[in-house]
Amino acid sequence: MKLIIAVIQDKDTNRLTDALGGENFKTTKLATTGGFLKEGNTTLMIGCEDEYVDEALNIIRDNCSQREQMVAPISPMGGNADSYIPKPVKVEVGGATVFILPIESFMQF
């Protein structure tokens, strides 16, 4: 048995949980906050048998698209502000960061 931990952008959450539920994958949803853009994201925990891991990964891949987003850069703190350009920049967001862990046992009460 495996535990799949998928960190995804909030915009992809409903689409992904609906797709996983449609294929009988049970998920636990955790609200989390991301690092670089300090935006909300969602962490899904998905328990499944080893033979269904590829299917779950395909569903995640199909429903968590990468896209570009304009972001205002953060001003330098204590650094040299002469080279600071206050223009928004394009960054790639979305997709999924996925961890797959072996599970020794599973209990549901």
JOTA-V124623 format. One record per pair of residues at least 12 apart in sequence whose C-alpha atoms are under 10 Angstrom apart, sorted by the first residue. I is the first residue (numbers start at 1). GAP is how many residues later the second one is. D is the distance in whole Angstrom. If there is no record, write none. Layout:
I:GAP:D
I:GAP:D
This chain:
1:46:7
1:47:6
1:48:4
1:49:5
1:50:9
1:51:9
1:52:9
1:100:9
1:101:6
1:102:5
1:103:7
1:104:8
1:105:8
2:44:8
2:45:6
2:46:6
2:47:6
2:48:6
2:49:10
2:50:9
2:51:8
2:97:10
2:98:6
2:99:6
2:100:5
2:101:5
2:102:9
2:103:10
2:104:10
3:42:7
3:43:6
3:44:5
3:45:7
3:46:9
3:47:9
3:50:9
3:96:8
3:97:6
3:98:5
3:99:6
3:100:6
3:103:10
4:23:10
4:40:8
4:41:6
4:42:5
4:43:6
4:44:8
4:49:8
4:52:9
4:53:9
4:94:7
4:95:6
4:96:5
4:97:6
4:98:9
4:99:10
5:22:10
5:23:10
5:24:10
5:38:7
5:39:6
5:40:5
5:41:6
5:42:9
5:91:10
5:92:8
5:93:6
5:94:5
5:95:6
5:96:8
6:23:10
6:36:8
6:37:6
6:38:5
6:39:7
6:40:8
6:51:9
6:54:8
6:89:10
6:90:6
6:91:6
6:92:4
6:93:6
6:94:9
7:22:10
7:23:9
7:24:10
7:25:9
7:26:10
7:27:9
7:34:7
7:35:6
7:36:4
7:37:6
7:38:9
7:57:10
7:87:10
7:88:9
7:89:6
7:90:5
7:91:6
7:92:9
8:24:10
8:26:9
8:32:9
8:33:6
8:34:5
8:35:6
8:36:8
8:52:9
8:55:10
8:56:7
8:57:10
8:85:10
8:86:7
8:87:6
8:88:5
8:89:7
8:90:9
9:23:10
9:24:10
9:25:9
9:30:8
9:31:7
9:32:5
9:33:6
9:34:9
9:55:8
9:56:9
9:57:10
9:84:8
9:85:5
9:86:7
9:87:8
9:88:10
10:21:9
10:22:9
10:23:10
10:29:9
10:30:6
10:31:5
10:32:6
10:33:9
10:54:10
10:84:9
11:29:9
11:30:8
11:31:9
11:53:9
11:54:10
11:83:8
12:29:9
12:30:9
12:48:10
12:51:7
12:52:6
12:53:8
12:82:8
12:83:9
12:84:9
13:16:9
13:28:8
13:29:7
13:30:9
13:31:9
13:50:9
13:51:8
14:49:10
15:45:10
15:47:10
15:48:6
15:49:8
16:28:10
16:43:7
16:44:7
16:45:9
16:46:9
16:47:5
16:48:7
17:12:9
17:27:9
17:42:10
17:43:9
17:46:9
18:45:10
19:37:10
19:40:7
19:41:9
19:43:9
19:44:8
20:26:9
20:35:10
20:36:7
20:37:10
20:39:7
20:40:8
20:43:10
23:32:9
23:33:9
23:36:9
25:21:7
25:22:8
25:23:7
25:27:9
25:30:10
25:31:8
26:18:10
26:19:9
26:20:6
26:21:7
26:22:8
27:16:10
27:17:6
27:18:6
27:19:5
27:20:7
27:21:10
28:15:8
28:16:6
28:17:5
28:18:7
28:19:9
29:13:7
29:14:6
29:15:5
29:16:7
29:17:9
30:12:6
30:13:5
30:14:6
30:15:8
31:12:6
31:13:9
32:12:10
36:57:10
37:34:8
37:35:10
37:36:10
37:54:10
37:56:9
41:53:9
42:54:10
43:53:10
43:54:9
43:55:9
44:54:9
45:53:10
45:54:10
45:55:10
46:54:9
47:53:10
47:54:10
47:55:10
47:56:9
47:59:9
48:55:9
49:53:10
49:54:10
50:52:9
50:53:10
53:47:9
57:39:10
57:41:8
57:43:10
60:35:9
60:36:7
60:37:10
60:38:9
61:34:7
61:35:8
61:37:10
62:33:9
63:32:8
63:33:9
64:30:6
64:31:5
64:32:6
64:33:10
65:28:9
65:29:6
65:30:5
65:31:8
66:26:7
66:27:6
66:28:4
66:29:5
66:30:8
67:23:10
67:24:8
67:25:6
67:26:5
67:27:6
67:28:8
68:21:10
68:22:6
68:23:5
68:24:4
68:25:6
68:26:8
69:19:10
69:20:8
69:21:5
69:22:5
69:23:6
69:24:7
69:25:9
70:17:10
70:18:6
70:19:5
70:20:5
70:21:6
70:22:9
70:23:10
71:16:9
71:17:5
71:18:5
71:19:6
71:20:7
72:13:10
72:14:7
72:15:6
72:16:4
72:17:6
72:18:9
73:12:8
73:13:6
73:14:7
73:15:6
73:16:7
73:17:10
74:12:8
74:14:10
